[in-house]
Amino acid sequence: MGKTMGASLDAEIVIVYRTLDGAIHHARCGQPVMLERHRAGGLELDFYCLACAETVTLPFCVLSRIPFAAGAAMLS
């Protein structure tokens, strides 16, 4: 107890991906997600997938790390 981890905790983001036009898509179904609301004083963002009827919550700080889809040029 009381130890600090020295390793980076930057996990790979796999629930969503970004296309070249900047849209965020749900990795499960490939459909775009819509921003639903801000929570925790703006620190968390809730996105909603109409295709899956699922809410995807992302911390604001990971938005710049959302990966671009492989072959994103073909998707847009």
C-alpha positions as a LaTeX table, in Angstrom:
\begin{tabular}{lrrr}
\hline
Residue & $x$ (\AA) & $y$ (\AA) & $z$ (\AA) \\
\hline
Met1 & 0.00 & 0.00 & 0.00 \\
Gly2 & 1.09 & 3.53 & $-0.63$ \\
Lys3 & 3.26 & 2.63 & $-3.64$ \\
Thr4 & 3.13 & 4.70 & $-6.78$ \\
Met5 & 3.13 & 2.94 & $-10.11$ \\
Gly6 & 5.98 & 4.07 & $-12.35$ \\
Ala7 & 4.58 & 2.59 & $-15.56$ \\
Ser8 & 2.41 & 4.61 & $-17.90$ \\
Leu9 & $-1.28$ & 3.74 & $-17.75$ \\
Asp10 & $-2.09$ & 4.94 & $-21.27$ \\
Ala11 & $-4.38$ & 2.17 & $-22.44$ \\
Glu12 & $-5.21$ & 1.65 & $-26.09$ \\
Ile13 & $-8.66$ & 2.97 & $-27.02$ \\
Val14 & $-10.66$ & 0.22 & $-28.72$ \\
Ile15 & $-14.31$ & 1.15 & $-28.17$ \\
Val16 & $-14.30$ & 3.99 & $-30.73$ \\
Tyr17 & $-12.26$ & 5.15 & $-33.69$ \\
Arg18 & $-12.03$ & 8.32 & $-35.76$ \\
Thr19 & $-12.44$ & 8.70 & $-39.52$ \\
Leu20 & $-10.53$ & 11.20 & $-41.64$ \\
Asp21 & $-13.42$ & 13.68 & $-41.47$ \\
Gly22 & $-13.01$ & 13.73 & $-37.67$ \\
Ala23 & $-16.20$ & 11.81 & $-36.88$ \\
Ile24 & $-16.08$ & 9.36 & $-33.97$ \\
His25 & $-17.48$ & 5.89 & $-34.74$ \\
His26 & $-18.48$ & 2.98 & $-32.49$ \\
Ala27 & $-16.04$ & 0.13 & $-33.06$ \\
Arg28 & $-18.68$ & $-2.53$ & $-32.42$ \\
Cys29 & $-20.95$ & $-1.57$ & $-35.33$ \\
Gly30 & $-18.96$ & 1.02 & $-37.30$ \\
Gln31 & $-21.68$ & 3.67 & $-37.03$ \\
Pro32 & $-21.04$ & 7.27 & $-35.95$ \\
Val33 & $-21.76$ & 8.15 & $-32.33$ \\
Met34 & $-23.44$ & 11.39 & $-31.24$ \\
Leu35 & $-22.38$ & 13.54 & $-28.30$ \\
Glu36 & $-25.16$ & 13.16 & $-25.74$ \\
Arg37 & $-23.91$ & 15.11 & $-22.71$ \\
His38 & $-20.99$ & 16.22 & $-20.52$ \\
Arg39 & $-20.60$ & 14.74 & $-17.04$ \\
Ala40 & $-18.34$ & 15.21 & $-14.04$ \\
Gly41 & $-17.90$ & 18.91 & $-14.67$ \\
Gly42 & $-16.99$ & 18.32 & $-18.32$ \\
Leu43 & $-14.34$ & 15.70 & $-17.55$ \\
Glu44 & $-16.37$ & 12.87 & $-19.10$ \\
Leu45 & $-18.32$ & 12.86 & $-22.35$ \\
Asp46 & $-21.23$ & 10.52 & $-23.08$ \\
Phe47 & $-21.65$ & 9.54 & $-26.71$ \\
Tyr48 & $-24.66$ & 7.58 & $-27.96$ \\
Cys49 & $-24.74$ & 4.99 & $-30.72$ \\
Leu50 & $-28.14$ & 4.94 & $-32.42$ \\
Ala51 & $-27.43$ & 1.59 & $-34.10$ \\
Cys52 & $-26.59$ & $-0.27$ & $-30.87$ \\
Ala53 & $-28.65$ & 1.90 & $-28.49$ \\
Glu54 & $-25.55$ & 2.06 & $-26.31$ \\
Thr55 & $-23.92$ & 4.90 & $-24.39$ \\
Val56 & $-20.13$ & 5.17 & $-24.66$ \\
Thr57 & $-18.45$ & 7.26 & $-21.96$ \\
Leu58 & $-15.01$ & 8.69 & $-22.64$ \\
Pro59 & $-12.84$ & 10.89 & $-20.45$ \\
Phe60 & $-12.25$ & 14.26 & $-22.11$ \\
Cys61 & $-8.48$ & 13.75 & $-21.88$ \\
Val62 & $-8.50$ & 10.77 & $-24.31$ \\
Leu63 & $-10.16$ & 12.55 & $-27.25$ \\
Ser64 & $-6.81$ & 13.43 & $-28.81$ \\
Arg65 & $-5.74$ & 9.77 & $-28.57$ \\
Ile66 & $-8.70$ & 8.22 & $-30.40$ \\
Pro67 & $-7.11$ & 6.21 & $-33.21$ \\
Phe68 & $-7.89$ & 6.70 & $-36.87$ \\
Ala69 & $-9.43$ & 3.70 & $-38.61$ \\
Ala70 & $-7.23$ & 1.57 & $-40.79$ \\
Gly71 & $-8.28$ & 2.45 & $-44.33$ \\
Ala72 & $-10.19$ & 5.49 & $-43.03$ \\
Ala73 & $-9.97$ & 7.09 & $-46.47$ \\
Met74 & $-12.22$ & 4.31 & $-47.80$ \\
Leu75 & $-14.78$ & 4.77 & $-45.02$ \\
Ser76 & $-15.48$ & 8.46 & $-45.53$ \\
\hline
\end{tabular}
